[in-house]
Amino acid sequence: MERYLGEEDLSVHELERALAHGIATATVFPVLCGSATKLVGVDRLARFIVDDGPAPQIADDGPPAVFVFKTIVDPYVGRINVFKVLSGAITTDAVLVNGRTVTDERLHQLVVLRGKDQQPVSEVPAGDLGAVTKLASTTTGDVLGTRGASLDVTPAGDPAADAAGRHRRVGQGRRGQAGHRPPPPPGRGPGHPRRAESRDPPDRAVGDG
């Protein structure tokens, strides 16, 4: 900025590097114009993300953990939980604990969504998106991980979020007590059917209620 105000020449490479650094440190927030419905500027947005956006942070060798960011209802197979693998690799029939309900969930059938099609897979690696059907108590916003493993999860999007995140052990519940199960939120108890929902990821860590 000082060089710009001093009317010094800046190369395109220097500007691109400064922009990428600003995005990665959350000090610069670019605004790009386009239309998803009319397919205007979509290719440029994708290229901008690839060229100037920070690389995703994933842990290939960490304990298996996923974040469920969307829940949809299929008329044939029922509820489908769409997730992103935060660390490790998720395999068919893996047993993970839900950090909110502190209950085990077996991932019987893993799929990758391709539009309306569901492609069965045996493994979803770290950083990839996948989906699983027929989980008992998992819904949008839940984090599933290996019981007893520690994992920091601070999804972006909440301006009031603690930048340091919160550090919990999987399966400790809201107060850090093993087996503690928080009461269901209003309208989510027995006799209240869930509906398909999708919301921005909250600021939470594995084991948060």
C-alpha positions in Angstrom: 0.0 0.0 0.0 2.9 2.4 0.8 4.4 1.7 -2.5 1.1 2.4 -4.3 0.6 5.6 -2.4 4.1 6.6 -3.2 3.3 6.2 -6.9 5.8 3.4 -7.3 5.3 0.8 -10.1 3.9 -2.5 -9.1 4.1 -5.6 -11.3 1.1 -7.8 -11.9 2.8 -10.7 -10.1 3.3 -8.5 -7.0 -0.4 -7.5 -7.0 -1.5 -11.1 -7.4 0.8 -12.3 -4.6 -0.4 -9.5 -2.3 -4.1 -10.3 -3.1 -3.6 -14.0 -2.4 -1.9 -13.1 0.9 -4.7 -10.8 1.9 -7.4 -13.5 1.2 -5.5 -16.1 3.1 -5.2 -13.9 6.2 -8.8 -12.6 5.9 -7.7 -9.0 5.5 -8.9 -8.7 1.9 -12.4 -9.7 0.7 -12.8 -9.6 -3.1 -16.2 -9.1 -4.7 -16.8 -10.7 -8.0 -19.9 -10.1 -10.2 -21.7 -12.9 -12.0 -24.9 -14.9 -12.3 -25.2 -18.6 -11.5 -28.6 -18.9 -13.2 -27.3 -17.3 -16.4 -23.8 -18.9 -16.2 -22.2 -15.5 -16.4 -18.8 -15.2 -14.7 -18.9 -18.7 -13.2 -15.7 -19.8 -15.0 -13.9 -16.7 -13.9 -14.9 -17.2 -10.3 -13.7 -20.8 -10.4 -10.4 -19.8 -11.9 -10.0 -17.0 -9.4 -10.5 -19.4 -6.5 -8.0 -21.8 -7.9 -5.3 -19.1 -8.7 -5.7 -16.8 -5.7 -7.6 -18.7 -3.0 -5.7 -20.5 -0.2 -5.3 -24.2 -0.4 -7.6 -26.3 1.8 -6.2 -27.4 5.1 -6.6 -31.2 5.4 -5.0 -33.8 7.5 -4.5 -37.0 5.5 -3.0 -38.9 8.4 -5.3 -37.6 11.2 -8.1 -39.4 12.9 -11.2 -39.8 10.7 -13.6 -36.9 11.1 -16.4 -35.4 9.0 -18.5 -32.3 9.1 -22.2 -32.6 8.0 -23.1 -29.5 6.1 -26.3 -30.5 4.4 -29.2 -32.9 4.9 -31.6 -33.8 2.0 -34.4 -36.3 1.7 -34.6 -38.8 -1.1 -38.0 -40.3 -1.9 -36.4 -43.8 -2.3 -33.6 -44.0 0.2 -34.7 -41.5 2.8 -32.5 -39.0 4.6 -29.0 -38.4 3.1 -26.3 -36.6 5.1 -23.8 -34.8 2.9 -20.4 -34.2 4.6 -16.9 -33.0 4.1 -14.0 -35.1 5.4 -12.0 -33.0 7.7 -9.2 -35.5 8.4 -8.3 -39.1 7.7 -10.2 -41.3 5.3 -13.7 -42.4 5.7 -14.4 -46.0 4.7 -17.6 -48.1 4.4 -18.9 -49.4 7.7 -16.7 -47.1 9.7 -18.1 -46.3 13.2 -17.8 -42.7 14.3 -19.3 -40.9 17.3 -21.6 -37.9 16.9 -20.0 -35.0 18.9 -23.5 -33.6 19.6 -25.4 -36.6 20.7 -22.4 -38.7 21.9 -23.8 -41.7 20.1 -22.1 -44.1 17.7 -23.0 -44.0 14.0 -22.1 -46.7 11.5 -21.6 -45.4 8.0 -23.0 -48.4 6.1 -23.2 -47.0 2.6 -21.0 -44.2 1.3 -21.9 -42.4 -1.9 -20.7 -39.5 -4.0 -23.4 -37.3 -5.4 -23.2 -36.5 -9.1 -26.2 -34.3 -9.7 -29.2 -36.5 -9.1 -27.1 -39.7 -9.3 -25.6 -41.4 -6.3 -22.3 -43.2 -7.0 -21.4 -45.8 -4.4 -17.8 -45.6 -3.1 -15.8 -47.6 -0.6 -13.7 -44.6 0.7 -13.8 -40.8 0.8 -10.4 -39.2 1.4 -9.6 -36.1 3.4 -10.8 -32.9 1.8 -13.4 -34.6 -0.4 -17.2 -34.5 -0.2 -19.3 -37.5 0.3 -22.7 -38.6 1.5 -24.1 -41.3 3.7 -27.7 -42.7 4.2 -29.7 -43.9 7.1 -27.8 -42.4 10.0 -29.9 -42.6 13.2 -29.4 -39.2 14.9 -27.1 -37.1 12.7 -28.2 -33.9 11.1 -26.9 -30.7 9.5 -24.1 -29.1 11.6 -22.9 -32.3 13.3 -19.3 -33.4 13.5 -18.5 -37.1 13.5 -15.2 -38.4 14.6 -13.2 -41.2 16.3 -14.2 -41.5 19.9 -11.6 -40.0 22.2 -9.7 -38.2 19.4 -9.1 -34.5 19.7 -9.9 -32.2 16.8 -10.2 -28.4 16.4 -13.0 -27.4 14.1 -13.7 -23.7 13.5 -15.8 -23.4 10.3 -15.8 -19.9 8.7 -18.9 -17.7 8.6 -19.5 -16.6 12.1 -18.0 -13.1 12.8 -18.4 -13.6 16.5 -16.5 -16.9 16.5 -13.5 -17.4 18.7 -10.5 -17.3 16.3 -8.7 -19.9 18.4 -11.6 -22.4 18.1 -12.6 -24.8 20.9 -10.6 -27.9 21.7 -12.6 -31.0 22.8 -12.4 -34.7 22.8 -14.9 -36.7 20.8 -17.6 -38.2 23.0 -17.2 -35.9 25.9 -20.5 -34.0 25.3 -21.2 -30.3 26.1 -19.6 -30.2 29.5 -16.7 -32.5 28.7 -18.3 -35.5 30.5 -18.3 -38.8 28.8 -21.8 -39.9 28.0 -23.4 -36.5 28.6 -26.3 -36.1 26.2 -27.8 -32.6 25.9 -31.6 -32.5 25.5 -33.0 -32.2 22.0 -33.8 -28.7 20.7 -37.5 -27.7 20.6 -39.5 -29.4 18.0 -36.8 -32.1 17.5 -38.1 -34.7 20.1 -40.1 -37.8 19.5 -43.1 -37.3 17.3 -41.6 -34.3 15.5 -40.3 -35.3 12.1 -37.3 -33.5 10.7 -37.3 -31.8 7.4 -34.6 -31.3 4.9 -32.4 -28.4 5.9 -29.2 -26.6 5.1 -27.4 -23.9 6.9 -24.0 -22.3 7.2 -21.6 -24.3 9.2 -21.5 -23.0 12.9 -18.4 -22.4 14.9 -18.0 -25.6 16.8 -15.5 -28.3 17.7 -15.9 -32.0 17.9 -17.9 -32.9 20.9 -19.7 -29.6 21.2 -23.4 -29.8 21.9 
